[in-house]
Amino acid sequence: MCSLGFLSCFDIYKFSEKFSSIVKKIYINRPNFETMLSGSEQKHITETALDNYTFDYVVQNTGTLEELKTALSRIHWRIKHE
């Protein structure tokens, strides 16, 4: 499991294409998250680098930590049983 800010250091897509049977891309979105970053900070590459990528799974993190864990457990189960 990775958290990537600088894709220049690690190209997730090249890696995931090469190992697609074992690497899955999961994006956790926090739609109601209120950032303390300024407008220019929000436009920085570390904040926008993943905006145009396609993920195998997208989780909408709108609930509790337990709900997030449950959603990720379900994805893990699906991946194990593919």
Backbone hydrogen bonds, N-H to C=O, Kabsch-Sander energy under -0.5 kcal/mol:
donor,donor_aa,acceptor,acceptor_aa,energy
5,G,3,S,-0.5
7,L,5,G,-0.8
9,C,6,F,-1.1
10,F,6,F,-0.6
12,I,10,F,-1.2
15,F,11,D,-2.1
16,S,12,I,-2.9
17,E,13,Y,-2.3
18,K,14,K,-1.8
19,F,15,F,-1.9
20,S,17,E,-0.9
22,I,19,F,-2.0
23,V,19,F,-2.2
24,K,22,I,-0.5
26,I,24,K,-0.6
27,Y,57,Y,-2.5
28,I,26,I,-0.5
29,N,27,Y,-0.7
29,N,59,V,-3.1
33,F,30,R,-1.7
35,T,33,F,-0.8
42,Q,38,S,-2.3
43,K,39,G,-0.9
44,H,41,E,-1.2
47,E,44,H,-2.1
48,T,44,H,-1.3
49,A,45,I,-2.0
51,D,48,T,-1.9
53,Y,50,L,-1.5
56,D,25,K,-1.4
57,Y,25,K,-2.0
59,V,27,Y,-3.1
60,Q,58,V,-0.5
61,N,29,N,-3.5
61,N,59,V,-0.9
62,T,60,Q,-1.5
68,L,64,T,-1.9
69,K,65,L,-2.5
70,T,66,E,-2.2
71,A,67,E,-2.3
72,L,68,L,-2.5
73,S,69,K,-2.3
74,R,70,T,-2.2
75,I,71,A,-1.9
76,H,72,L,-2.5
77,W,73,S,-2.4
78,R,74,R,-2.5
79,I,75,I,-2.6
80,K,76,H,-2.5
81,H,77,W,-1.6
82,E,79,I,-1.3
